[in-house]
């Protein structure tokens, strides 16, 4: 795993920015602590930081050129079928000087051109420069596992694995106010926008070509299968067999490594399946989980221990106190170069920081919820589409639940919160309902929170981009989750927090052979009354402890309310929320922020912790990157 950056200058003004290449590359040190190198030529400069995983020798360092010297590549990722691709290329007359997948990816592009990326099974973001025709090609993996930002103006085109590397080239730091409502509704920026003007993300499954006239051409080499095309001819039993075979193959592919490897084991179904399959391939598998000794409500380590005992792994449990969260929170905020308020980034960061002391690569269960229907909102949508007497009772008497305090910190408080969110979606269209259930805030909330003028047009375009296809089916919702939640929240969270600790995380559930197959299965295979991820649970029921079944999903959450009640009293955080600072900043309504601070101290916190954390994350970023 690595970090990449580069600049293509259009003129002498742009060329002056090339001097910042070393500085920009150094900002990516945590993504690649093992080596740093550069390629420069006239109006082109490429930088690379390397985390050595496959063929750790110096010959595989990047930037890498092909035998003729015409092509140069900087590449971040792993391609698991590189040995098969290499064999095919060798039969076609290609010669290789390393055992790395980088050289295979480069020669695959040289031979197949635009069709090359369809042949890659793995995750990556890359740049290839053709010196002969002076063309730059950027590409990103099918699901957006690895990030790639870019900036473009009349003088230069710049790309990088992280936003902070772009900023090192001294690009304009202009806040895109129109993007803020989306962030404060979702608590993250979707894969299609960033907080800065003229800064973009190459989207999942996308290729960008920059020609000698600085013209940009983008195209998709992959997209998810149409959610409305369902294969009704596959029996439930045969689908189980196929899923089992494809996932087992995916795990096997992702165990290829020349450095120590393990798995994250949360105790949930997804990571337990991955760990169990991996344990059959690795002599003594290292597994890692995290728990909360001060907050038993959030702790699931007993389930992880059951799985570890069954598969006989070398299991390590990290039990966190509230103080541990305090000690790492600032490190997380400091590393984030884009506002990102999914609070589960904190435990992922801590887990990665502790895991990387023993292994360099870890497998995770990410992607299964979006693929197989594992979120509470999926069950809520199922109940909307298939109402029973329980839903009718809730619709009739749900208002009574407003008197019950809403909070994630207790079973009854969380139940009250979930029911009220369900009721909010009842009168809405399927598309609007999905957006509401995927959000923390509403249009009303963001209009009251933000004092700056912004154009609602971008917000509406984004909402339509991700929900316009939703007419009333679970498969349509899962399609949206893969593009919005997975690509904008879940994958960036794991990528940023693992890379902050120089740990590579691989995701077997996102092998495209598996994704394409599962996406076109009937939705009743994935979710039925009271059962989420039905076919996944049934397929692997015989290899998992029975205690993992029929228990509520908690997710990878932290006791955010407890943490924030203490944090907002600390000067470092208190300053970000002070009325004078807010008025000087001219972005937020200080009365709304103050109201959230009061609410989080009350017994009826509702969604105030998530909303307040989003403000803190933004403020920390704004102070670091936009003021200083």
N, C-alpha and C positions, 0 to 999 in steps of 0.2 A: 504494500500500500504506500502511496506517495502523495506528494503535492506538486502541482504543475502551475506554471504561469508563462506568459509571453506577451510580446508586443510586436505589432506590424505597423511601421510608420509610413505615412503617405507622403510626407515631405520633410524638410529639414526641421520644422517646428516639432513635428511628432518625433523625429529622430532624437531630439534633445531629451525626451523622456526615457529613452533606452538606458540612460545612465542609472536609472532607479532599479534596474533589473535585479541586482544583487540584494538590495534592500527588500524588494518585494519577495524574492525567493526565500530570504531568511525568515520572513513572517510565517512561512509554512514549515518551520523546523519540526514541529511536533508531528506533523503528518509524515515526515521523513527524516528521522534523526541520524540515519546511517551514512548518508552521502549527499553532497550538494554539488551541482555542476551546471554549466551554461553552454549555450551555443549562440554566437552572434555573427551576423553577416549583413553589412550594409544597412538595410532598413528592417532587419528582422533580429529579434533576440528572444531566446527561449530559456527558461529556468526550470530546474527539477530538484526536488528533495526526495530521497529514497528511504523507505522502510523495507529492508530486504526480507523477502518471504520465500521466493523461488529463485534458485541459482544465485546465492548470496555473494558470488565473486564480483570483483571490480569490473570484469568484462561486461557485466550486465547493467552497469550504471548508465544513466541517461543524462542528457539527451543522447539518443542513439541514431546512428546513420546506417543506411543499408550499404551493401557491398560497393555499389557504384558511387555512393555519396550523394545521389540525387535527392533522396528523401531523408527527413529528420523527424523523429517522434519524441514527444514527451507524453507519458502515459501513467495513469493512476488507476490501478485495479488489478483484478485477477481474471484470466480467461481459463476456464477449467478444461476445455476441450483442445487446449493448445497442442498437445502431443499428437492427436489425430490430425489436426490441421497441418502440423509440421510434416507429418508423414506424407500427406497428400502433396504438399508443396515440394518436398524432396523428390517425389516421383516426377514432378514437373520440371526438375532441374535446379531448384533453389538450393543454396548452400547456407549453412548456419554456423556462426562462430561462438554461440553461447547456448546454454540450456534454458534460457529464459523464455517466458511467454511474450515479452515485449518484442523480441525479434520476430516471433511468429505473427503477432498482430500486425507489425509493419509490413511484412512480406505478404500477408493475406490482403492487405489493402492494395499493395502494389499490383498484385495479380488480379484481384477481383473488382477493384474500384468501389463503386457505390454499393455493390452487393456484399462487400466484405463484412459489414457490421451485422448483417443477418446471420452470418456464420459463427459469430462469437457467442459462446455460452458462458456468461459470467457477469461481472459488474465492472464498470469503467467510466472514466472520462478521459479524453485524449485529444491531442493536437498533432497533426501531421503536416509538415511543410514540404511542398514540392518546389525545390530550388530552381528547376528548369523553367517551369511556367509561372513561378512565383505565386502559387496558390496555397492558402491555408485551409485545412479541414479540421473542424471540431466535431466530436461525436460523444454521445452520452448513452449509457446503458438503457435497457428497455423500460425499467421502472424508476429510474432516478436514484439509484442507491448511492452513486457517487456524484458530487455536485460539480457544477461548472458555471461560473459567472463570466459576463463579458460587458465591456464598455466600448462605445463607438462614437467618434466625432469626426470632423473634417480632416484632422491631422493624424489620427491613430486609431488602431483597434487593439484592445487589451483583453486578455482572458486570464482566469485564475481559478484555483480550487476553492479559494475563500475570498470573501469581500475585502478583508484587510489587506490582501496582496494587491488588489486593484487600487485601493486607497494609497498604497505605498508609491504608486506611480504619479501621485499628486493630481488625480482627477478631481473635477469639481465635486464638492460635497453639498449637493442640493437636495434637501429633503423633499420627497414626493408626498405632499400632503394628501393627495387624492387616494393614496394607498393606505392611509392610516385607519379609516373605518373598517377595512377588511381585517387588518391586524387586530384591532380591538374587539372585533366580533369573534374571530377564530382563535385568537391568542398566538397566531403565527402568520407569516406571509406565505400564501400558496406558492406553488412551484412556478407560477406565471408572472409574479411581480416581486419587487424588492422595495426597500424603503427609500432608495435614492433615484433621482431622475437620471435617465440615460444608462442605468445599470440594469442588466437583464440576466435571467438564468436560461441557459440552454435547457429545454424541457426533455423529459424522459423519452427515449427512443427517437431523438432528433439529431440531425446532422446540419451543421452550418458550414458553408463554403464562402471564403473571401477571395475574390479575384484581384488581378493586378490594378483594376480601377477602383478598388475598395468597395465594390458592390457585394452585398450580402444576399446569399440565396440559402433558404432553409427548407428542409423536407423531412418527413417522417419515414424512417425505415421500418418502424414497428408501431403498432397500436394494439390495444386490448381488443379481443373479439367483441363483436356487437352483442350487447347483453340481451337483445331481443331474439337472437338466433340460438335456440336451445335444441340440443340433440335429445329428443324424446325416445330414441331407440336404444339407449344404453340402460341396461338393467341396473338396479341398485347394487346387486352383488358383483357384477362385472366391473362397475365403477369403483368399488372398494378395492378389487384386485389391481386395477390400473393405477389408482392413487398410491397404493402401497408400493408398487414397483417403481413408479416415477419418483416418489419421495425418497425411497431407499437409494436409488441411483443418484439423486441430487445430493444427498448427504455424503455418499461415497466420493463423488466428484469434489466436494468441498473439504475433504480431509487431506487433500494434496498440499504438502507444506514441507519446507526444509527447516522449519523452526518449531518450537513447542506449541502445542495446540490443545484447546479445551472447549467447553460449552458453557453457556449461561443456563442455569437451571433454576427457574423461579418457583417451580412447583405447580405451574399451570399445565394444561394439556399440551400446548404447543411445544414449549421448551422440553417437556418431559419426553415427548415423542422423538424430537431431534436427538436428545441425549441418549435415549435408549437405542436408537438405530446406530448412533456413532459408537456406542460402547461395544457393539458387535464387531466393529472394524478396528478399534484401537485397543491395544493390549490392556492398558490401564488408563482409562479416560479421566482427565481432570475436569471436574464440574464445580461451578461457583454460583452461590446464591447470596441474597442480601435480605436482612430482616430488621425489625425495629424493636429493640428491647424496651423502649419507653412507651410504645404504642401497640399493644397486642392486636388491636382491631385491624391494623395494616399488615401484620406479620403472617407470612405463609410458609415459613421455612420448614415447618413440620411436614408439609407435603413434599417439599424438595428433598428432605431427608429420607422420606419413604422411597422415592424414586432412586436416589443415590444408593440406598441400601440394596434395592432390588437389582440394580445393574452393577453393583460393586465398584463404583467409581471412587476416585480420590477426591472426596468432596470437601469443599471449603465454604464455610458459612461466615459471612461478615455481618455481625449484629450491630446496628447503628443506634446511637443515642441521638437525642435532639441536638446535643453539642456537636456531634459529628457533622450534622447537616449545616449547622452554623459555620463550622470551620471550612467547609468546602464551597459554600454558596458564593462567596466572592470570587473564588477561582473559576466557577462556572460562568458567572456574569462577565468576568474579565476576558474569558476566551471567546464568548459569543460576539461576533462582529456583525450580527443582524439581530434585532429584537426577536426573541423567541421565548414564549411564556408557558410552554408545557412543563409544569413543575416536576414531572417524572424525569426530566433531564438531570436533576440533582442525584437521584440514586443511580442512574445509568453512569454518570460521571464517576461517582464514588466506586461503584462496582468495577468499572474499567480501570480506575487508578489502582485498585487492589489486585485485580486479576492480572494486569500486565506485569506484575512482579514475578509471576510464575509462568505465563505463556505469552506468545506474541499474536496468536490467532485464536479467535473464539467463534463458535457457531451460536446462533440465536434462533428463536422461534418467531421472529417478526414476519408479518405478512399474512399469517394464518387467519387472523380475525377479519381482515378485509377480503380475503379470498373465500373463506368458508362461512362467513356470517357469525361473528363472535361477539359483537358489541351489543350493549343494551338497546341502542337505538334500532338495531336490526329486529330485535324481538318486539319493540314498540311498533315498528312499521308493520311487522307481521300481524300483530293484534289489530292494527287499524284496518288492514286488508281482510282479516278473518276474525271479526269481533265475536266474542262469546258473551255470556251473561255477566262475566266479571268486568269486561270493558264497559258494558252498558251501565253497570252499577257505579263504576268510577266516574263516568261521564255525568251521571245524575247527581252524585253526592260528593264529587271530588272537591268542591269548594270548602267542605268542612275541614279538609286537610290543611287549609291555609293557616289554621290556628296552631298547627304543630310546627315547631321550629325546624327549619330546613338546614341540613348540614351533612357533609360527607363523613363526619367523625363518629356517627352512631348508626345503628341499623334503622331505627325508626326515623331519625332525621334524614337519612339518605333515601328511605322509602318515600317520605313526604316530598323531598326534592324531586325524585324521579316521577312521581305521580303528577306533580304540578307541571313538569316539563312535558309529560305526555298530554296533559289537558291543553297546553299551549298549542300543540300540533293538531288537535282535533279539527278545528275549523279551517285549517290551511290546505292548500293544494299539496299534492305529493311532493312537488319540487320545493315549495316554500317550507313544507314540514321538514324535509331533509336538512335544508340549510339551517333551520332553527335548532334542530337537534344536534347538528354538527357544531353549533356556535355556543359561545359563552354569553355574548352580548347580543343586543338587537339594534335595529336602526334607530329606535327611540333612544336607546342608551348611548350610542356613539354620537348622535346629534347633541345630546346633553353634555357629554364628556368633552368633546372637542370644541374649542372656541375658534380655531382657525377655519377659514373658508376652504371648502373642498368641493370638488365636482362629484356628484353621486353617479355620474356616468360610468366611471371605472368600476365602482362597486357593483353596479348592475350588470356590467359586462362579465365580470368575474363570476358572479352568482349564476348567470346564464351559462357561462362556459362549463361549469361543473354540475349544474342541475337541470339544464335545458332538456335533457333527454329523459328525465324522470317523469313517467306518466302514472306509474302505479304497480311496480313489481320489485321484488327483493333483488333480483339480478341487476336491475338498473341502479339500485342503491349501492350494491357492491362495486359496480363499475365506477360510480362516483367516488366511493371511498378509496379505491385504488389510485385514482388520479388526484384527489384532493387531500385526504387525510394521510394516506401512506406516503405519497410523494412530497407533501408539504410539511408534515408533522413527524410521523413515526420514523421514517428513514433519515431525515436530517438530524433528528434528535440523537439517534444511535451513531450516525456518522460523526457528528461534531464532538460528542462526548467521548467516543472511543478514540478518535484521532487526537483529541486533546491529551490523551495518554499514550499515544503511539501504539494503539492496539487495533488490529484489523478484525472486524466482525463480519462474518459471512451469513447469508440468509437462505437456507435450503428451500424454504417455501416459495421463494421467488425464482426458481428455475422456470424458464419460459415454457418448457415442455409440460410442466405441471400446471402452471397458471392457465395456459391456453386450454388445457383439457377441463379443468375444474370450472372455468368461466362459463362453459357452455353446457354444464350439467343442469338438470331441472332444479329450480330453487327449493322444491320440497325435499331434495336430497340434503340440502344444507341447513334448512331450518324448518321446524314444525312446532306445533303447540308445546311450549315449555322446553324445547331442546334447540340450542344453538350449536352450530358446527356439527350437526348430526352425523354426517357421513365420516367426518374425520374422527369423531369419538368412536364410532362403531368400528371403523377400519383397524384401529389400534387398541381396542378395548382389551384384547387378550394379553397385551404386553405391559399394561400399566396397572399400578395399584388401584383397586376399586375405590379407595378413599378419594381419588381425584375427581370422581364423578358426582353429579348431583349436589354441587355446592356452588354458592354464588360467586360470580366473577368479580374480583377486586381490581384487577389491572395493576400496573406497576406504579402505584400511587405513593405519596408521602403524606405525613400529617401536616399539611400546608398551613392549616389554621393555627395550630400550636406554634409553628415556626414563625409565622408572620406576626402573631401577637407580641412576640419578643423582638423580632427584627425591627419593626417600625418604631420601637423605642430606642434603638441604637442610632447614634448620630449619623453614621454613614448612610443609613437608609432614610432616617428622619428628614435629612436635608433635601432629599429628592422629592419629598411630599409637602414641604413647607409652603404655606400660602404665598409668601413673598417670592420665593423661587419660581413657583408656578405662574404667578402674574408676570414676572419678568420674562419668562420663557414664552408666554403667549400661545400655548398649545392647548392647555387643559383648563376646564372649569374647576377652580379650586373648591367650590362648594360640593361638587360631585365627588371629587377625590376625598374631601373631608368626610363626606357621608359614608364612603366605603370604609374609611378608617374607623369611624364610629361603629359601623355595622359589624366589622370583624371582631370587635371587642364585646359584642352582644351575644345573647344565647341563640339568636336566629341569624346565622351568618349568611345563609343562602349561597349564592355564587360570588360573594364579595372576595373571598380569598383568591380565586382565579383571576378576577378582574383587577384586584390590587396588585397581584404578582405581575400581570401584564404591564401595568403602569410602571412598576419598579424596574422591570427588565428593559423597557423602552427608555426610561430616564437614565439608567446606568449607561446604556449604549449611547444615548444622545450626548451625555456629558463627556464621555470618553472620545467619541469620534466626530461630533458635530460642534463642540464648543472649544475643546482644547486644541 
